[in-house]
Amino acid sequence: MEALEPDELRRLVLAAVDPYIDRDVLARQIAREEQQRRALEGFAGRWGTRTEEP
């Protein structure tokens, strides 16, 4: 493996696992991760801002 270029190694690994990927599950997981990313970005954008009045 040390002799392989990173791109070639990546191509070989992806080709080997491709038949075992459930595309529906993958699409749902990607959508879930994107939803979580947006929620975290919203939270981080409000970090340190005061939202309650004393």
C-alpha positions as a Markdown table, in Angstrom:
| # | Residue | x | y | z |
|---|---|---|---|---|
| 1 | Met | 0.0 | 0.0 | 0.0 |
| 2 | Glu | 2.9 | 2.4 | 0.6 |
| 3 | Ala | 3.7 | 2.3 | -3.1 |
| 4 | Leu | 0.2 | 3.3 | -4.1 |
| 5 | Glu | -0.7 | 6.9 | -4.7 |
| 6 | Pro | -3.4 | 8.1 | -2.3 |
| 7 | Asp | -5.9 | 8.6 | -5.1 |
| 8 | Glu | -5.3 | 5.1 | -6.4 |
| 9 | Leu | -5.7 | 3.6 | -3.0 |
| 10 | Arg | -9.0 | 5.5 | -2.5 |
| 11 | Arg | -10.3 | 4.3 | -5.9 |
| 12 | Leu | -9.5 | 0.7 | -5.1 |
| 13 | Val | -11.1 | 0.9 | -1.6 |
| 14 | Leu | -14.3 | 2.6 | -3.0 |
| 15 | Ala | -14.5 | 0.0 | -5.8 |
| 16 | Ala | -14.2 | -2.8 | -3.3 |
| 17 | Val | -17.0 | -1.6 | -1.0 |
| 18 | Asp | -19.3 | -0.1 | -3.6 |
| 19 | Pro | -21.4 | -3.3 | -4.1 |
| 20 | Tyr | -22.1 | -3.4 | -0.3 |
| 21 | Ile | -23.4 | 0.1 | 0.0 |
| 22 | Asp | -27.2 | 0.5 | 0.6 |
| 23 | Arg | -27.8 | 3.8 | -1.3 |
| 24 | Asp | -31.1 | 4.5 | 0.5 |
| 25 | Val | -29.5 | 4.2 | 3.9 |
| 26 | Leu | -26.5 | 6.3 | 2.8 |
| 27 | Ala | -28.8 | 9.0 | 1.4 |
| 28 | Arg | -30.8 | 9.1 | 4.7 |
| 29 | Gln | -27.5 | 9.3 | 6.7 |
| 30 | Ile | -26.1 | 12.1 | 4.6 |
| 31 | Ala | -29.4 | 14.1 | 5.0 |
| 32 | Arg | -29.3 | 13.5 | 8.8 |
| 33 | Glu | -25.7 | 14.7 | 9.0 |
| 34 | Glu | -26.6 | 17.8 | 7.0 |
| 35 | Gln | -29.5 | 18.5 | 9.3 |
| 36 | Gln | -27.2 | 18.2 | 12.3 |
| 37 | Arg | -24.6 | 20.4 | 10.7 |
| 38 | Arg | -27.2 | 23.1 | 10.1 |
| 39 | Ala | -28.4 | 22.9 | 13.7 |
| 40 | Leu | -24.8 | 23.1 | 15.1 |
| 41 | Glu | -24.1 | 26.1 | 12.8 |
| 42 | Gly | -27.2 | 27.8 | 14.2 |
| 43 | Phe | -26.2 | 27.1 | 17.7 |
| 44 | Ala | -22.6 | 28.2 | 17.2 |
| 45 | Gly | -23.8 | 31.4 | 15.5 |
| 46 | Arg | -25.8 | 32.2 | 18.7 |
| 47 | Trp | -22.9 | 31.2 | 21.0 |
| 48 | Gly | -22.2 | 34.0 | 23.5 |
| 49 | Thr | -25.2 | 36.1 | 22.6 |
| 50 | Arg | -27.6 | 36.9 | 25.4 |
| 51 | Thr | -31.1 | 35.6 | 24.8 |
| 52 | Glu | -32.7 | 36.1 | 28.2 |
| 53 | Glu | -33.6 | 39.4 | 29.9 |
| 54 | Pro | -32.7 | 39.7 | 33.6 |
